[in-house]
């Protein structure tokens, strides 16, 4: 496993982090806690030290599973990033919504206390706001509360997980240098963070956490024209109607780029993210040990060539499948 510095935090994080939304259950069907615990432990054994979760993932269940991991491996040996859900429970944050409806100071503190209990920890390494709008920078009471929590030792660093497919919504955030980390969708289909956000984050030494490297499974090659997800599974909405047919067509075209530099689609997808030096860590969802083994193996120091990266630009796909 290779490691990178998470921006100005100075934390050394594994290139492949652990995206723990899926192990929280509820919106992801087909998994179980027994397999999830095996996956979490194997990830640690293979060098993964960065675990990204959220209070909303399984109503705290994802955080509970990470707590169980820390009991086995030691809290000081892993880096935990979690997120405060919007108080109005609206993902993504709608333009114009008032900050008081989403992250009032008392709610921030209450949420941190809940996450600390779930995690069985005295502190959170990176506390992230789970949605974002740049106009919230006009207020500073939320910033002051987070600073107080930091001074109290309950959180170490402040992060923001920005809206789906909307890196432009965090331009002012990056310029303000308030956030130590920014989490953003970044993958072959959506490379738009490269346009402006990444350079601003590099200048401000803000750590970049790249999420959805497989586009919720589209870039793993597991979604075809005949794929069907059960009702209640998040992917049933994400890949509704004729979207699987569209995905398969895009993926068939991508497969022409497979070869010595990347033999599988998931390897191509991860190497795309890791080939950008601005990215500190990429956090694929890993609910099963087979996923952990395959993803961790990609962190071997090899990057895609400029020629392949140039070809991948032709496969960008402007879309938003989120509800």
N, C-alpha and C positions, 0 to 999 in steps of 0.2 A: 504494500500500500504506500502510495506517495502522499505527501502532506504539503499544504500551502498555508500561508498566513491569512487569517480572516481580517483583512483590512487593518485599521489602526488598533483593533483590539489586541493584536499581537498573539492571539490564540493560534496554535498550530492545529489545523483541522484536516481530517482525511479528505482526499479529493472526492471520494465517493462517500457521501453521507447517507444517513438512513431517513427516508421519508416515511413517517409513521402515521399517516392519515389512514391507510388501509387497515392496519392492525387494530385500529379503534373500532372496527366493525360498523354496524348501523347502515352506512351508505355503501358498503362494499361487501357483497355476499360471496360465499364460497370459501371463507377462511375460518380458522378457529384459533383459540388462544394457545393450544398446545403447539401447533405449527409456528405461530407467531413468536412464541418464546424461544423456540429452537432457532428461528431466523435471527432474532435479536442477538442471541448468544453467539451464533456463528459469525455474524457480522463483526462483533467485537473481537472474536478470535482471529478474524482475517484482517484486523487493523482499523476497522471503522471506529472512529471516536466521536463523531458528530451525529447527534440524533435530533431530528426536527419533529416536533409534535405540536399540539394545540389543545387548549382547554375544551374546544368544541369537538375534537375528534372522539366520537363515541361517548360524548358527555363526560370526558375525563378518563375514559378507559385506556386510551393510548398512553396517557401520562402514567397511569397505574402500571402498565406493562413495563414502561421504562424504569419506574421505581423498582420493580422486581429485578430488573437487570442490574441496577446499581447495588442492590443488596448482595449480589453475587460477585460483581467485579470491582466494587468500590466507587463511591461517588466521584472521587478526585480523578478517576481514570477516564471519565467520559465528559463530553461537552454537550449540554442540553440547551436547545433553543425551543421555546414554546411561544404561544400566541394568545393574546387577549381577543376574544370574539367581539364583534360590534354589539353594543347593548340592544340595538334595534333588530339584531339578527338578520341584517340584509347584506348579502354578498353578491356582487361587489358593492362598495359604497356608491350611492347615487350622487351625481353632480348636484351640488346645492344643498345637500342634507347638512343640518347643523351639527357641529361637533358635540353639543350638549346631548344630542340624541344617540351618540355613538360611543364616545369615550370621556364621560365626565370624570373628574378626579376621584370621587368616592368609589365609582365603579372600577376604575383602574386598580385601586388598592384591594378591593374585594376580590377581584379576579386573580390578582397575584397571590393572595393568601390561599385561594382555592387551588391554584396550580401547585403551590408549595406543599400543600397537604397531599395532593394526588401524587406528587413526585417523591414525597417523603424526604424532602431536601430543605436545607436552610436558605438556599439561594438558587437563582436561575442564571445561567451563564449569559444567555441572550434572550431578552424579553421583546417580543415583536407585537406590534399592532396588526391585527389580522386583515384590515382593509385600510384604504388611504384615499384622501383627496387633498391636493396641494393647498386649497384655500383654508384648511384647518391651521395653517401656519400663522394665520392672523390672530389666533388665540395662543396664550402661553400657559394657561393653568394646567393643561395636561402635561406640558413639558416640565413644569415645576414639580408636579406630583411624581413623575418618573425619576426626576433628579433626586427627590427626597427618598424614594425607594432605593435608589442606587446608594445614596449616602448611608442608609440604614443597613446596607449589605444584603438586601433581599434580591437585588438584581445586579449584575455586573456590567452589562452593556445593553444599549437600546437599539432595537431594530424595527423595521417596518416591512410587512409583506404586502406588496402593492397589488392593485386591481388586475384582473385577468386581461392579458393582451393590451395593456395600456401603460407602457413605460413612460409615456409623456405626462402621465398624471403625477409623476414623482420628480420632475425636473427641478422644481423649486425646493423640494425636500433634499435632493442631492446637493444643491447649491447652498442650502442653509447649514449643512454639515451637522445637523442635530442627530441624525441616525448614524450609528456605528456600522450597521449592516442594512442592506436592502435585499429582499427576496423577490424574485421576478421570474415569470415564465420565460424560458429561453430554450429553444429547440430548433431543429432543422426547419420545421414549418413556420416558426415565428422567431426570426433572428433580430426583430426590430429593436431590442435593447441596445444593439450595437450602434444604432443611428446617432444617439445623443447621450443616453443615460450612462452607458459604460465609461465613456471618456470623463464625464463629470465625477463619477464614483472613483475612477482611478486618480484624478487630481486631488480629491478629498480624502483619499485612502479609506474609502468605504468598502467594507467586505461585501462581495456579491454571492448570494445563495441562489443557485439556478434550480428552479423547480420545473416539474412536468417535462423532463427530458424526452419521455416517450409519448408525449401528448395523450396522456391517460390511456395508453395502450396502442394508439394508432401507429406509432413509430416502432413498436416492438414486433410488428408483423403478425400479431395474434388476431387482428380484426380483419375479417374478410366480408365479402358480400353476403354470406350466409350466417354471419355471427348474430346471435341473439342473446340478450342479457335479461335476467329475470326482473320482474317488476319489483321495485324497491331498491334495486342496485343503481347507484349513481350513473353507471355507464349506460343503463337503459335510456336515460335522458340524453346523455352526451352523444351517444351513437344512435339516435332515434331516426325514424323514417328511412331515407335513402342514403344517410351519411356513411354507413359501412361500405356501400358501393363506391362512393367517392373516395373513401380512404384507401380501399384496395387498389383503385386506379393510380393513386398517388404513390403508393408503396411499390407497386410493380415497376414504376418508373425509377424509383430510388434504388431498387435492387440491381440496376445496371452498374451502379458504382461500387458494389461489393467486390472485394478482391483481397490483395495482400494487406492493405492498410486497415481493412475492417471486413471480417468474414461474415458477420451477421448484422441485421438491422439494428438490434439493440446496441451492439458494439459501435456501429457507425454513429448512432444517436448520442451515446455517451462521449465518444471521442470528439464529436463536434463541439460539445460543451467544454470539454477539458482542453481543447486546442486554443481556447481563448484565455490568455494569461490573466485577464481581469477577473475571471471566475475563481472564487475561492474554493467552493465545493458545489457539487451537484447532488441533488437528493431524490433519487428514484424511489418510488414506493416498492417495498420488498416485504411481501407477506409470507413467502416460502423460502426454504433454504436453497432451493435450486436457483431462485432469483438472486439471492445473496452471493452465491458462488460465482455466477456468471458476471454480475455487475462489479464485484470486487476485483475480478481478474483483469478488468479493463484498465485499472490504475497501475500501469507498468512504465509510465514515463514517455510512452510513444504518443506523438501528436499526428494529426492528419496533415498531409502535405498541402502547400498553397494551391496546388493544381486541383486536388479533391475539394478543398474548401471553396474554391471558385466555382466548381461545378455544382456544389450544394446550394449556392446562392440561387440557382435556377429553379430550385425546388421549394422555395418559400411559398407559403400558401396562406394568404390573408383570409382569416375566418375567425369566428368565435362560436364554438359549439356549447359554451356554458349556458345554463338556463337564465 
